[in-house]
Amino acid sequence: MGNEVSQKKNEKIRIPFWNKVGYGMGEVGCQLSFTMVSSYLTIFYTNVVGLTPMVISMIMLVARIWDAVNDPMFGSIAENTRSKWGRFRPYILYGTPVLAITTSLTFLNLDLPNIWKTIWCAATYIACGMAYTAVSISVGSLANSMTVDNQERVTLNSFRGALSSGIGIIMSAVTMPFILFFGKGNANSAKGFFLAATIFAAVSIPCLWICVFSTKEVVGGGAVQNGEKHSAVKNLAVSFKVAFKDRDTALLIIAMVFYLTGVFGRLGIMAYYFFNVFGNPALIAWSGTALSLGMLVPNFYVPFLTKVMNKKTVCCLAALFQAISCVGFFAAGEAKAVVPMVIISFIYGATNCGGLGSFGLVAEIIDDSWLRTGVRADGMIYASISFATKLGNAIGGSIGIILLGAVGFVANTDLSASVITKMNAVINFGPAFMFLLSIIPFGFITMTNKRGKENEETIRTRMEQTKKEVESEA
């Protein structure tokens, strides 16, 4: 293989349960530190800071342009890192405190002139995004370097998803009550947002460090060949070339941009659904709790589903059911039907298995590319998917807030019934369209379970041969 690969245990031995739990705690930490950014930042910017929708969209656009450079660059740096902690764990260990601090500062509203407020918001948002890149890409890439067994990787990501949903349930139930408590009953309190974000960020630190100390990397990678040492620039160029010449990687990135624009587009402006369409911010806790409970469900059925069905098919089905759920949300909003809305929230979460399916596809695509090119560009490829996540977040959030403004939304004013109906359509039909659009690139991906299994056996055999050669030389 020409790569630095070591494996002290037979790969058929399963990763212990508590190590899987420890790995999943990494995602708990990521969610604690970044959920408020993805769910509440837009409404914090409009209702608390006082930024206009156009300014918010420009901040997000600038941040995503930087991410286009930063995410792949970090992926290459991480995959070519050599340390006693491995390739990815050092960035979780040292990046976690930085992520916590920048998350808290993102929700700090300073008494500044408007131009300086804009600069402060842009700077803190971009800094938080960079810290999140380092930590989240490392957590995500870790599963693929802990084992070559594709089913174990799916299981690792299921633990990650289950614990993420668990903390999501808690955060959905307590975030708005926290904001209201610290804001003394005011849902638009700067103090409420800041203290809630700070508490969650502080708790994220031990969670992410548990991930570091309970996991171990056994699969090497990067652009280093046969012990050769290249410059960081050359490593970046090699990893970039391998990642972006791969057809399935490109299709998966496009599919995830569409799919996640739907997911995060709705999430980014979802608060307006409750503030304006239902006229009751407290319903966020009910819907969010139901959604998070629903999101627990895929973690139990996806490992079995991916054994009998290609992962790209799982992703297509997820996109279809997400679109149908969005239509249901619109109808519930028009009827002001709280109970159906909560039920649909659960269904929306229970059918959101696109993330788990895509994580499985990423692992198989990385292995396939490794066998064909001799370069394991796992950090770069995973970083590309991470960039798709943030691009989807930015596109959905920025376009969503612009469209809300276009249909007549003005913060802290009384809105007509017609404007509220149009807002409801923007919040739900826009994401539904993006979900349906993602089915096209998902469908054209060529990776199958059969090919993934063949690659897994080939890699396992080569690793065992490498181990024997090392032992005979010793």
Secondary structure as UniProt FT lines:
FT   TURN            11..12
FT   HELIX           17..44
FT   HELIX           45..49
FT   HELIX           53..79
FT   TURN            84..85
FT   HELIX           89..106
FT   HELIX           114..146
FT   HELIX           150..182
FT   TURN            183..185
FT   TURN            187..188
FT   HELIX           190..213
FT   TURN            226..227
FT   HELIX           232..245
FT   HELIX           247..272
FT   HELIX           273..277
FT   TURN            281..282
FT   HELIX           283..296
FT   HELIX           298..308
FT   HELIX           311..335
FT   HELIX           338..350
FT   HELIX           354..373
FT   HELIX           378..406
FT   TURN            407..408
FT   TURN            411..412
FT   HELIX           417..444
FT   HELIX           449..473
//
